[in-house]
Amino acid sequence: MDIPEKWLDPSYTPEIRVDMVDPHNLKTIRGQLSGVTKIELTEGYYSNTKISGSIETIKDNYIGGSWLRIMVEGEPLATLGVTDVKSKRAPERSLKKTYDLQSVLWMLDSDIAFMLYTIGGGTRASTAIKAIVKDCEKEVIFEAGARDSLYAESKIFERTDSYRSILSDICEKSNNQLSVDGYGRILISAYIPPSSKAAVWTLDAQASNGIILSPGYEDDDSSGEAYNRTIIVATNDNQTIVASADAPSGSEISSAYRGWTRAKVHELSDISPFTQVKAQQMVNQYAPDDRSTGSTRECTCLYLPIRAGDVVEWAQDGAQQRYLTQTVESDLNKWTVKLTLKKI
């Protein structure tokens, strides 16, 4: 998809504001944060907590306890909790502050379910998710297409497991992805392998008025670390099923090509139906990500509404290559994004 002209214009300044939000009712806006001088966000597709950031201010009106919602062009980029505030008195006696920000998943990552959290047999995954989110006094959204599954047997988690890790485990069982939306709500969506995603943007490396900024890009090829064998170990009660698959011999990561094998083991429980065929299907589902060559490309671009997890096409020398947007580092003062793109 071509990038709209406004994002290609270096002089275009998007509309931005920061709202102060009631953490117990994410629809309630307490006011708009004043004195904002700098906003930085880091979003990672493979990050457990997905997004974090920082905001710098001078002589602001922050209301204690508020979460901060960054809005660009009327759309929420992130709603984050304040975890640390650094203050400094400037020579002109203005008070400068830096707010460190973290997502709702970061909050649940240290909220430990120490009472041996249990999901009973016959419980649907969606029901378990809703119960956990309610216990943690948070909000959850199930995107259209989110999948569900049934626990055939009860499952007991360890006393050291966090609510985030439990939610992640439930999502893995039902083949969903755990994330957070711009409004600060927990987001459950169907997992789609990057190789099956449609490209959202086309980045033209040779366009004279393109979005990619000098000095261009940097590549890192770590294909030697890619997994060329995927193994599924599925358990149900006292039964175990094992299934595996190797990368094709013609692949640049195959053992035939590079001379060694790296295996990635996925331990699953309660796959339904509990059969060898189903286990092999799960192998085929996990293998594309395991076999990712690990080749990444870093570049800095003019700001555009790109998110971690988006797939882009890189156009250069008459050819196009697909990449997963692995991380997005946004500087909303300079209006740039530094992208780490993973070859798929």
N, C-alpha and C positions, 0 to 999 in steps of 0.2 A: 504494500500500500504506500503510495506517495505521501510525503510529509506535507501538510498544509502550508501555504506560503507564509502565514504569519510566524510560524516557528523557524522559518529560514531567514527572517529579517532580524539582523543583530540589534537594530534599534527598537524592536518591539519589547515592551515591558508589560508582562502579564499583571493582572490585578491580584493582589495578595493581602491576606489579613490573618490574624491569629486570634481565635476565639478562646475564652476561658469557659470550660465546661464542667458542670456538676458531675463528679465521678459516679454518683449513685443514680443519676438520670441523664444519660448521654444526649437527650433531646433538649436539656435545659442549658441555655447559654447565659452565663453570669455577666458577660461583658466582653469587650474587645481589648486585647492587650495592647498597650501603647508603648511607644519608645523602642520598638523593635529595630535593631540595626543589622542583625545577621541571623540567617537560618540555614542550618545544614541538616540533611537527612541521609541516612545510609540504610538501604533496603537490600536484603539478601535472600535469594530464592532458596538456598540451602540452610539458611539460618533458622535455628529453633524458635527464635523470638521475632523474626521477620524484619522488624524495622526499629531504628533508634534515631536519635538526633540531638541537636542542641540549638538553643536560641539565646542570642545576646541582646541586651537592652540597655538603654540609658533612661533613668528617671521613669520607670514603668509604674503601672497601676495594678500589678498582679494581685489577685485574690487568693490567699493561702488555701491549699488543698485542691485547687482547680487543676483539671487536666487541660492540656493545650492542644487545640485543633488547628492545623495549618490548612488554610483554604487558598487554592489557586484557581482563578477564573471561575469562582463559585463552586468548585468541586473540592471535597476533602482529600488531601494527600495522606494525612495521618492524624490520629488523636492519641496523644501520648501522656503518660504520667510523669510528674516531676520527681526525679530521684536524688538530685543534688543541686544546690544553688550556691554559686560562688559570687561573692560581692567584692567590689573594689572601688575605693573612692578616687576619682580622677583628679588631676591637678586643678581643674576648674570647679571642683567640689561637686560634680555630678556623680551620682551613684551608678556604676556599671554593674550589671549582673549577667551571669551565664547560667542558664537552666539546662541541666542534662535530662534527657527524655528517654523513656522506654515504653514498650508496647504492653498491652494487656497480657500477652503470652509470656513476657519477661516476668510479670507479676506472678503468674501461675507457676512459673518455673521454679520458684523458691517457696511455693505454698505446698507443704508436704502433707500427703494423705496418710498420716501416721497411725490411723485407726484400722489398718488393714482393709482398705477399700475393696469391696467385693461387688462383682456384677453377677447376678443370679442367672441360672440357666433359664432359657426361654425369654430373656430380655432382648429387646431390639437395640442395636447400636445407637440409633438416634435417641431412644429413650434414656439410655445411660448418659449420653452427652448432655442432654437437657437437664438431667438430675445433677450432674457435676457442676454445670454452669450456674444452676440455681443455688447450689450449696456455696459457691464462691461469690455469689451476688454479682455476677457479670451477665452480659447479654450475648446471644448467639444467633447467627443467621445461617440458614441452610440454603445455598444457592440452588437454582433450578438444575436438576440433573444429579444432585448429590445422591449417592447410593446408600443403601441400608443393608443390614445383615442381622442374623439372629445368633445369639450365643446358645449353642446346644448344651454346653455344660457351664457350671459356675466358674468364674475366674477371680482369683484373689491376687491382689497386687502387693508388692513389698511395702513395708513401713517407710522406706526411704524414697518411694516413688512420689514425684510431684504431680499435681493435678494436670500440668501441661503434658508430662510424659504419659499419663494415663489417657488423656484425650488423644494424643498422638498414636498410642497403641490401638485405641478404638477406631481411629480413622484408617489406620493401616489395615485393620481387619476388614473394614467395609470398603476398602479401595477408594478412600477419600483423601483429601489434602487439608491439613490444618493451617489456617492463616488468620489474618486480622484485616478488617476492612478500614476504610478511611475514617469511619465514625467511631472507631475504637471498639468495635464488636468482634467477637470471635467468629471466624468465617469457616464454614465447612463446605467444600466443593469437591466434585468428582475429580479424581486424579487422572490427568491426561499426560501420557509420556511426551516429553518435549519433541521427540521425533514425529509425533502425530499432530502437533499444533500447527495452525496456519500462521503465516508471518503477519505481524501487525504493522511493521514499518519496513521501508527500504532505505538503507543508508548508502548513498552514492559517494564512493571514496574519491571520485574524479570530478565531481561537479564543482564549477568555479564558485558558485554561490551555495555550496552544500552546507550541511549541518555539522559535519566533522571539522573540528578545529585543528590548526597546526599544533604540534609537529606531525600529525597523522595518527599512527597507531603502533603498538608494540605487540609482538606475538610471543607466546610461550607454549612450546610443544612438550607436554609431559605424558605422551601416549604410552610410555613404558610403564606407567602406573595404572593404566586402565585394566579392568578385570576382564579376562577372556573366558572365564567360566562362571556361570550363575548356578547356584544350588539353592533349592527350596527344601527346608526341613519342616514338615507339617506334623503337628501333634494333636491328638484328640483322645482324651482319657489316657489309656496306656498304649495307644497305637501310634506308630510313626510312619510317615510316608516321605521318601526322599526322591527328588527329581532334579535333573541337572541338564545343562546345555552348554556347549562350547561355541566360541566365535568361529565362523566359517574359516576354513584353512586359507582362503584367499585374502582375508582381512589383514590389515597392517598391525593389528594387535593380537593375532592368533599365535599360538605356541609354535606353529609351523613356520611363521614369519620371523618372530623375535626370539624364539628358543626358550621361553619359560611360560609358566602358567600362574596366573593370579586368580584366585577364586573368591567370590563374594557370597556369603551364606546369609539367607533370609530365613529367620525362624518365625513361622506362622502358627497360629492356633485357630481351631474351629473353622477351617475352610469348609465351604459348603458347595456342593456335596464333597464329602471326605473320600476322594478317589484319586487314583494315580493320574487319571486324565486331567482332573481339575488342578492337581499339583503341577503338571506339565504346562498347563495353560498359564499358571502363575509365573512359572519360569520364563515363558515367552513375554510376559508382561514386564517383568523386572529387567530382563536382559538388555534392552536398548540403553537404559540409563547406566547399567553396570559397564557396558562396552564403550561408553563415551570415551573418546580418545584423550580427553583432558586438555586438548589444545584450546588455549584461550587467547583472546585479543582484547587489549585495552585501548580505549580512545576517549577523548574528551569532545563533547558536542555542545552546541547551543542547546538551551533547555527545550525539552519537548516532553509531553506527558507519557513517558515510557516507564514501565514498572518491571521489577524483577519477576521473571517467569515469562515475560513476553518473548516471542520469537521474532527475529528480524532477518532480513535478507541483506547481505553485504554485496554491493554491486561494484565490480572493478574489472577492468580489462575485458569487458564483454562477457564476463561470467558472474554468476550469483552463487553465494554460499550462505547456507542457513546457520544462524547462531542463536543460542539461548541467552537471554539477558540474565546473567548470573548475579551481578550486583549493580546497584545504581547509587552513586554518591552525588547527591544534589546540593549545589550551592545556590541558594535562592537570593543571594546578594549579587553574585556575578551572573546569575541566570545561566549556569552551565551544569551539565551532568557528566560525570566520569563513569564510563560503562566498562564492565568486565563481561565480555561475550564468550560463551563456550560453544565450540564447534559441535554441530550435531549432524 
